Amino acid sequence: MKAAIFDMDGTLLDSMGMWNHALTDYLTSKGIKTISDEIKGRLATITFSDASVLISEQLVTDKTADEVYREIEAFVFEQYRTVIELKPYVRDYLIQLQQKGVHMCVATLTNRPMVEAVLKRLEVADFFDFILTVPEVGATKAEPKIYLEAVKRFGCAKDDCVVFEDSCYALTTAKNAGFYCIGVDDPWQDISEKFIHQYCDQFITGFEELLEDQ
């Protein structure tokens, strides 16, 4: 391995719980503690942008959709700035890779200001050569563009890069694009043994499994 491409949320960071509860936590902050099963189901399957429209129209009617979106975004940003932590042994593994001369980057759906804030607070920003975000690349991880852009910036062969991801769809994309993939267990993801066998070259329940002195 000459280069490592790390997803952030659910891979490096223990943050998926925050993302899964962001909308309900926002509504609680507005005094809305119960919502119908119909709306709850819709909120679970749409983007934050679409959710902001729904919330504005049916739950927080004194706010525009743009205002709701900005308030949710501010809540999430504050979690990155003050609360979210690294998964166990992540720092140790990054140190190990750095000592080996492995180049590293972050490839994430999360907006850059949030990424930079949390990586700086957790004192791991300097491990990474660069950050790539889905909004900046202009393609979701359903397409391999973000991983191929990382290879281009590293200036090495795709075969020399390893992708670390916790989500099935991202692992599927990276594997189908020809990358060596390490799946990372996360309690908020449900990855079957069949999927692991098909799309993960390795699967870890924690980064301690990759430490050579363990």
Phi and psi restraints in degrees (value plus and minus 20) as a CYANA .aco file:
   2 LYS   PHI    -123.4   -83.4
   2 LYS   PSI     -41.3    -1.3
   3 ALA   PHI    -168.2  -128.2
   3 ALA   PSI     127.1   167.1
   4 ALA   PHI    -146.0  -106.0
   4 ALA   PSI     111.5   151.5
   5 ILE   PHI    -129.2   -89.2
   5 ILE   PSI      91.4   131.4
   6 PHE   PHI    -125.2   -85.2
   6 PHE   PSI     106.0   146.0
   7 ASP   PHI     -84.7   -44.7
   7 ASP   PSI     140.4   180.4
   8 MET   PHI    -123.5   -83.5
   8 MET   PSI     -85.4   -45.4
   9 ASP   PHI     -92.6   -52.6
   9 ASP   PSI     103.7   143.7
  10 GLY   PHI      65.5   105.5
  10 GLY   PSI     -32.7     7.3
  11 THR   PHI    -129.0   -89.0
  11 THR   PSI     -86.1   -46.1
  12 LEU   PHI    -104.3   -64.3
  12 LEU   PSI     -55.8   -15.8
  13 LEU   PHI    -130.7   -90.7
  13 LEU   PSI     126.1   166.1
  14 ASP   PHI    -108.7   -68.7
  14 ASP   PSI      54.6    94.6
  15 SER   PHI    -147.2  -107.2
  15 SER   PSI     -25.2    14.8
  16 MET   PHI     -87.7   -47.7
  16 MET   PSI     -50.0   -10.0
  17 GLY   PHI     -81.3   -41.3
  17 GLY   PSI     -61.0   -21.0
  18 MET   PHI     -81.1   -41.1
  18 MET   PSI     -66.3   -26.3
  19 TRP   PHI     -83.0   -43.0
  19 TRP   PSI     -60.1   -20.1
  20 ASN   PHI     -90.6   -50.6
  20 ASN   PSI     -42.2    -2.2
  21 HIS   PHI    -127.9   -87.9
  21 HIS   PSI     -18.3    21.7
  22 ALA   PHI     -77.5   -37.5
  22 ALA   PSI     -65.8   -25.8
  23 LEU   PHI     -89.5   -49.5
  23 LEU   PSI     -63.2   -23.2
  24 THR   PHI     -88.0   -48.0
  24 THR   PSI     -56.3   -16.3
  25 ASP   PHI     -85.2   -45.2
  25 ASP   PSI     -58.8   -18.8
  26 TYR   PHI     -82.6   -42.6
  26 TYR   PSI     -66.7   -26.7
  27 LEU   PHI     -83.8   -43.8
  27 LEU   PSI     -58.0   -18.0
  28 THR   PHI     -81.1   -41.1
  28 THR   PSI     -58.9   -18.9
  29 SER   PHI     -84.4   -44.4
  29 SER   PSI     -41.0    -1.0
  30 LYS   PHI    -115.8   -75.8
  30 LYS   PSI     -12.7    27.3
  31 GLY   PHI      64.5   104.5
  31 GLY   PSI      -8.9    31.1
  32 ILE   PHI    -122.8   -82.8
  32 ILE   PSI      82.1   122.1
  33 LYS   PHI    -121.4   -81.4
  33 LYS   PSI     -35.5     4.5
  34 THR   PHI    -152.6  -112.6
  34 THR   PSI     115.9   155.9
  35 ILE   PHI    -153.7  -113.7
  35 ILE   PSI     138.4   178.4
  36 SER   PHI     -88.0   -48.0
  36 SER   PSI     134.2   174.2
  37 ASP   PHI     -81.1   -41.1
  37 ASP   PSI     -52.7   -12.7
  38 GLU   PHI     -84.5   -44.5
  38 GLU   PSI     -67.3   -27.3
  39 ILE   PHI     -89.3   -49.3
  39 ILE   PSI     -60.0   -20.0
  40 LYS   PHI     -78.5   -38.5
  40 LYS   PSI     -62.3   -22.3
  41 GLY   PHI     -84.9   -44.9
  41 GLY   PSI     -59.4   -19.4
  42 ARG   PHI     -87.3   -47.3
  42 ARG   PSI     -61.1   -21.1
  43 LEU   PHI     -83.1   -43.1
  43 LEU   PSI     -48.9    -8.9
  44 ALA   PHI     -96.3   -56.3
  44 ALA   PSI     -32.3     7.7
  45 THR   PHI    -143.1  -103.1
  45 THR   PSI     -12.6    27.4
  46 ILE   PHI    -142.4  -102.4
  46 ILE   PSI     144.3   184.3
  47 THR   PHI     -90.4   -50.4
  47 THR   PSI     143.8   183.8
  48 PHE   PHI     -79.9   -39.9
  48 PHE   PSI     -55.3   -15.3
  49 SER   PHI     -83.0   -43.0
  49 SER   PSI     -67.8   -27.8
  50 ASP   PHI     -88.3   -48.3
  50 ASP   PSI     -56.6   -16.6
  51 ALA   PHI     -82.7   -42.7
  51 ALA   PSI     -56.1   -16.1
  52 SER   PHI     -83.3   -43.3
  52 SER   PSI     -57.1   -17.1
  53 VAL   PHI     -85.0   -45.0
  53 VAL   PSI     -67.8   -27.8
  54 LEU   PHI     -81.2   -41.2
  54 LEU   PSI     -64.8   -24.8
  55 ILE   PHI     -83.2   -43.2
  55 ILE   PSI     -62.4   -22.4
  56 SER   PHI     -84.5   -44.5
  56 SER   PSI     -57.9   -17.9
  57 GLU   PHI     -97.3   -57.3
  57 GLU   PSI     -51.5   -11.5
  58 GLN   PHI    -143.2  -103.2
  58 GLN   PSI     -37.9     2.1
  59 LEU   PHI    -143.1  -103.1
  59 LEU   PSI     -67.9   -27.9
  60 VAL   PHI    -135.2   -95.2
  60 VAL   PSI      52.9    92.9
  61 THR   PHI     -95.2   -55.2
  61 THR   PSI     -28.5    11.5
  62 ASP   PHI    -108.2   -68.2
  62 ASP   PSI     -16.8    23.2
  63 LYS   PHI    -140.3  -100.3
  63 LYS   PSI     125.6   165.6
  64 THR   PHI     -97.0   -57.0
  64 THR   PSI     144.6   184.6
  65 ALA   PHI     -79.2   -39.2
  65 ALA   PSI     -60.0   -20.0
  66 ASP   PHI     -83.7   -43.7
  66 ASP   PSI     -60.0   -20.0
  67 GLU   PHI     -85.6   -45.6
  67 GLU   PSI     -62.5   -22.5
  68 VAL   PHI     -81.3   -41.3
  68 VAL   PSI     -65.6   -25.6
  69 TYR   PHI     -80.1   -40.1
  69 TYR   PSI     -64.4   -24.4
  70 ARG   PHI     -84.7   -44.7
  70 ARG   PSI     -56.9   -16.9
  71 GLU   PHI     -90.0   -50.0
  71 GLU   PSI     -59.8   -19.8
  72 ILE   PHI     -84.1   -44.1
  72 ILE   PSI     -64.1   -24.1
  73 GLU   PHI     -80.2   -40.2
  73 GLU   PSI     -61.0   -21.0
  74 ALA   PHI     -85.0   -45.0
  74 ALA   PSI     -58.9   -18.9
  75 PHE   PHI     -82.2   -42.2
  75 PHE   PSI     -67.3   -27.3
  76 VAL   PHI     -83.1   -43.1
  76 VAL   PSI     -63.6   -23.6
  77 PHE   PHI     -78.4   -38.4
  77 PHE   PSI     -60.5   -20.5
  78 GLU   PHI     -85.1   -45.1
  78 GLU   PSI     -54.6   -14.6
  79 GLN   PHI     -84.4   -44.4
  79 GLN   PSI     -63.0   -23.0
  80 TYR   PHI     -85.5   -45.5
  80 TYR   PSI     -57.9   -17.9
  81 ARG   PHI     -93.4   -53.4
  81 ARG   PSI     -45.0    -5.0
  82 THR   PHI    -153.3  -113.3
  82 THR   PSI     -39.7     0.3
  83 VAL   PHI    -139.1   -99.1
  83 VAL   PSI     -70.0   -30.0
  84 ILE   PHI     -78.3   -38.3
  84 ILE   PSI     119.9   159.9
  85 GLU   PHI    -142.4  -102.4
  85 GLU   PSI     143.8   183.8
  86 LEU   PHI     -88.3   -48.3
  86 LEU   PSI     132.3   172.3
  87 LYS   PHI     -90.2   -50.2
  87 LYS   PSI     135.5   175.5
  88 PRO   PHI     -75.9   -35.9
  88 PRO   PSI     120.0   160.0
  89 TYR   PHI      48.7    88.7
  89 TYR   PSI     -15.4    24.6
  90 VAL   PHI     -81.7   -41.7
  90 VAL   PSI     -68.7   -28.7
  91 ARG   PHI     -78.9   -38.9
  91 ARG   PSI     -62.7   -22.7
  92 ASP   PHI     -80.1   -40.1
  92 ASP   PSI     -60.4   -20.4
  93 TYR   PHI     -91.0   -51.0
  93 TYR   PSI     -59.2   -19.2
  94 LEU   PHI     -82.1   -42.1
  94 LEU   PSI     -59.7   -19.7
  95 ILE   PHI     -81.9   -41.9
  95 ILE   PSI     -63.6   -23.6
  96 GLN   PHI     -79.8   -39.8
  96 GLN   PSI     -65.5   -25.5
  97 LEU   PHI     -84.9   -44.9
  97 LEU   PSI     -61.8   -21.8
  98 GLN   PHI     -80.2   -40.2
  98 GLN   PSI     -62.1   -22.1
  99 GLN   PHI     -85.2   -45.2
  99 GLN   PSI     -46.1    -6.1
 100 LYS   PHI    -105.9   -65.9
 100 LYS   PSI     -24.6    15.4
 101 GLY   PHI      61.2   101.2
 101 GLY   PSI      -1.8    38.2
 102 VAL   PHI     -98.4   -58.4
 102 VAL   PSI     109.6   149.6
 103 HIS   PHI    -100.7   -60.7
 103 HIS   PSI     126.9   166.9
 104 MET   PHI    -156.9  -116.9
 104 MET   PSI     129.5   169.5
 105 CYS   PHI    -163.4  -123.4
 105 CYS   PSI     146.4   186.4
 106 VAL   PHI    -131.2   -91.2
 106 VAL   PSI     111.5   151.5
 107 ALA   PHI    -145.3  -105.3
 107 ALA   PSI      90.4   130.4
 108 THR   PHI    -161.8  -121.8
 108 THR   PSI     136.7   176.7
 109 LEU   PHI     -96.6   -56.6
 109 LEU   PSI     -41.4    -1.4
 110 THR   PHI     -92.6   -52.6
 110 THR   PSI     124.7   164.7
 111 ASN   PHI     -84.2   -44.2
 111 ASN   PSI     125.7   165.7
 112 ARG   PHI     -74.1   -34.1
 112 ARG   PSI     -66.0   -26.0
 113 PRO   PHI     -77.3   -37.3
 113 PRO   PSI     -57.3   -17.3
 114 MET   PHI     -88.5   -48.5
 114 MET   PSI     -62.5   -22.5
 115 VAL   PHI     -80.4   -40.4
 115 VAL   PSI     -70.1   -30.1
 116 GLU   PHI     -83.6   -43.6
 116 GLU   PSI     -58.1   -18.1
 117 ALA   PHI     -84.4   -44.4
 117 ALA   PSI     -66.5   -26.5
 118 VAL   PHI     -93.9   -53.9
 118 VAL   PSI     -59.3   -19.3
 119 LEU   PHI     -86.6   -46.6
 119 LEU   PSI     -56.4   -16.4
 120 LYS   PHI     -88.0   -48.0
 120 LYS   PSI     -65.2   -25.2
 121 ARG   PHI     -81.4   -41.4
 121 ARG   PSI     -58.9   -18.9
 122 LEU   PHI    -104.1   -64.1
 122 LEU   PSI     -19.6    20.4
 123 GLU   PHI      40.5    80.5
 123 GLU   PSI      22.1    62.1
 124 VAL   PHI    -144.1  -104.1
 124 VAL   PSI     -19.4    20.6
 125 ALA   PHI     -77.6   -37.6
 125 ALA   PSI     -56.2   -16.2
 126 ASP   PHI     -92.6   -52.6
 126 ASP   PSI     -29.9    10.1
 127 PHE   PHI     -92.8   -52.8
 127 PHE   PSI     -41.5    -1.5
 128 PHE   PHI    -124.2   -84.2
 128 PHE   PSI     114.4   154.4
 129 ASP   PHI     -87.2   -47.2
 129 ASP   PSI     -56.7   -16.7
 130 PHE   PHI    -183.3  -143.3
 130 PHE   PSI     149.2   189.2
 131 ILE   PHI    -140.8  -100.8
 131 ILE   PSI     116.0   156.0
 132 LEU   PHI    -139.9   -99.9
 132 LEU   PSI     113.8   153.8
 133 THR   PHI    -140.0  -100.0
 133 THR   PSI     128.7   168.7
 134 VAL   PHI     -77.2   -37.2
 134 VAL   PSI     -64.5   -24.5
 135 PRO   PHI     -78.7   -38.7
 135 PRO   PSI     -56.6   -16.6
 136 GLU   PHI     -96.8   -56.8
 136 GLU   PSI     -58.2   -18.2
 137 VAL   PHI     -91.3   -51.3
 137 VAL   PSI     -52.8   -12.8
 138 GLY   PHI      66.7   106.7
 138 GLY   PSI       1.2    41.2
 139 ALA   PHI    -173.7  -133.7
 139 ALA   PSI     119.8   159.8
 140 THR   PHI     -93.8   -53.8
 140 THR   PSI     155.3   195.3
 141 LYS   PHI     -99.0   -59.0
 141 LYS   PSI     -14.0    26.0
 142 ALA   PHI     -93.3   -53.3
 142 ALA   PSI     -32.7     7.3
 143 GLU   PHI    -139.0   -99.0
 143 GLU   PSI     132.3   172.3
 144 PRO   PHI    -103.0   -63.0
 144 PRO   PSI     -13.1    26.9
 145 LYS   PHI     -75.1   -35.1
 145 LYS   PSI     -62.2   -22.2
 146 ILE   PHI     -87.1   -47.1
 146 ILE   PSI     -55.9   -15.9
 147 TYR   PHI     -93.1   -53.1
 147 TYR   PSI     -59.3   -19.3
 148 LEU   PHI     -88.1   -48.1
 148 LEU   PSI     -54.4   -14.4
 149 GLU   PHI     -85.1   -45.1
 149 GLU   PSI     -57.2   -17.2
 150 ALA   PHI     -83.0   -43.0
 150 ALA   PSI     -64.6   -24.6
 151 VAL   PHI     -78.6   -38.6
 151 VAL   PSI     -63.9   -23.9
 152 LYS   PHI     -80.2   -40.2
 152 LYS   PSI     -63.5   -23.5
 153 ARG   PHI     -91.0   -51.0
 153 ARG   PSI     -55.3   -15.3
 154 PHE   PHI     -87.6   -47.6
 154 PHE   PSI     -51.0   -11.0
 155 GLY   PHI      54.6    94.6
 155 GLY   PSI       9.8    49.8
 156 CYS   PHI    -148.2  -108.2
 156 CYS   PSI     155.9   195.9
 157 ALA   PHI     -95.0   -55.0
 157 ALA   PSI     130.5   170.5
 158 LYS   PHI     -78.0   -38.0
 158 LYS   PSI     -55.1   -15.1
 159 ASP   PHI     -85.4   -45.4
 159 ASP   PSI     -37.3     2.7
 160 ASP   PHI    -112.9   -72.9
 160 ASP   PSI     -19.6    20.4
 161 CYS   PHI    -127.9   -87.9
 161 CYS   PSI     120.6   160.6
 162 VAL   PHI    -136.3   -96.3
 162 VAL   PSI     114.5   154.5
 163 VAL   PHI    -123.2   -83.2
 163 VAL   PSI     111.1   151.1
 164 PHE   PHI    -132.3   -92.3
 164 PHE   PSI      99.1   139.1
 165 GLU   PHI    -163.7  -123.7
 165 GLU   PSI     134.4   174.4
 166 ASP   PHI    -128.2   -88.2
 166 ASP   PSI     -35.0     5.0
 167 SER   PHI    -121.0   -81.0
 167 SER   PSI     124.1   164.1
 168 CYS   PHI     -81.9   -41.9
 168 CYS   PSI     -65.1   -25.1
 169 TYR   PHI     -86.3   -46.3
 169 TYR   PSI     -56.5   -16.5
 170 ALA   PHI     -90.6   -50.6
 170 ALA   PSI     -60.6   -20.6
 171 LEU   PHI     -83.2   -43.2
 171 LEU   PSI     -59.3   -19.3
 172 THR   PHI     -80.9   -40.9
 172 THR   PSI     -65.7   -25.7
 173 THR   PHI     -82.0   -42.0
 173 THR   PSI     -68.7   -28.7
 174 ALA   PHI     -85.0   -45.0
 174 ALA   PSI     -62.7   -22.7
 175 LYS   PHI     -85.0   -45.0
 175 LYS   PSI     -63.7   -23.7
 176 ASN   PHI     -85.4   -45.4
 176 ASN   PSI     -44.0    -4.0
 177 ALA   PHI    -104.4   -64.4
 177 ALA   PSI     -22.4    17.6
 178 GLY   PHI      78.2   118.2
 178 GLY   PSI      -7.0    33.0
 179 PHE   PHI    -107.2   -67.2
 179 PHE   PSI     132.2   172.2
 180 TYR   PHI     -96.8   -56.8
 180 TYR   PSI     105.2   145.2
 181 CYS   PHI    -138.5   -98.5
 181 CYS   PSI     112.0   152.0
 182 ILE   PHI    -132.1   -92.1
 182 ILE   PSI      93.8   133.8
 183 GLY   PHI    -100.6   -60.6
 183 GLY   PSI     119.0   159.0
 184 VAL   PHI    -135.9   -95.9
 184 VAL   PSI     102.5   142.5
 185 ASP   PHI     -86.4   -46.4
 185 ASP   PSI     121.2   161.2
 186 ASP   PHI    -166.4  -126.4
 186 ASP   PSI     116.3   156.3
 187 PRO   PHI     -81.8   -41.8
 187 PRO   PSI     -38.1     1.9
 188 TRP   PHI    -111.7   -71.7
 188 TRP   PSI     -19.9    20.1
 189 GLN   PHI    -133.7   -93.7
 189 GLN   PSI     132.9   172.9
 190 ASP   PHI    -143.7  -103.7
 190 ASP   PSI      74.8   114.8
 191 ILE   PHI    -128.9   -88.9
 191 ILE   PSI     101.2   141.2
 192 SER   PHI    -101.0   -61.0
 192 SER   PSI     140.5   180.5
 193 GLU   PHI     -80.6   -40.6
 193 GLU   PSI     -58.2   -18.2
 194 LYS   PHI     -82.0   -42.0
 194 LYS   PSI     -63.1   -23.1
 195 PHE   PHI     -84.3   -44.3
 195 PHE   PSI     -65.5   -25.5
 196 ILE   PHI     -76.3   -36.3
 196 ILE   PSI     -65.4   -25.4
 197 HIS   PHI     -82.7   -42.7
 197 HIS   PSI     -54.9   -14.9
 198 GLN   PHI    -105.5   -65.5
 198 GLN   PSI     -55.0   -15.0
 199 TYR   PHI    -139.9   -99.9
 199 TYR   PSI     -26.0    14.0
 200 CYS   PHI    -135.1   -95.1
 200 CYS   PSI     104.4   144.4
 201 ASP   PHI     -93.0   -53.0
 201 ASP   PSI     -51.3   -11.3
 202 GLN   PHI    -161.8  -121.8
 202 GLN   PSI     134.7   174.7
 203 PHE   PHI    -157.6  -117.6
 203 PHE   PSI     108.2   148.2
 204 ILE   PHI    -140.0  -100.0
 204 ILE   PSI     125.2   165.2
 205 THR   PHI    -110.7   -70.7
 205 THR   PSI     -33.9     6.1
 206 GLY   PHI    -188.0  -148.0
 206 GLY   PSI     136.2   176.2
 207 PHE   PHI     -91.0   -51.0
 207 PHE   PSI     -34.2     5.8
 208 GLU   PHI     -81.0   -41.0
 208 GLU   PSI     -44.5    -4.5
 209 GLU   PHI     -88.2   -48.2
 209 GLU   PSI     -38.6     1.4
 210 LEU   PHI    -119.6   -79.6
 210 LEU   PSI     -25.5    14.5
 211 LEU   PHI     -97.3   -57.3
 211 LEU   PSI     108.5   148.5
 212 GLU   PHI     -93.2   -53.2
 212 GLU   PSI     -39.7     0.3
 213 ASP   PHI    -114.6   -74.6
 213 ASP   PSI     -11.4    28.6
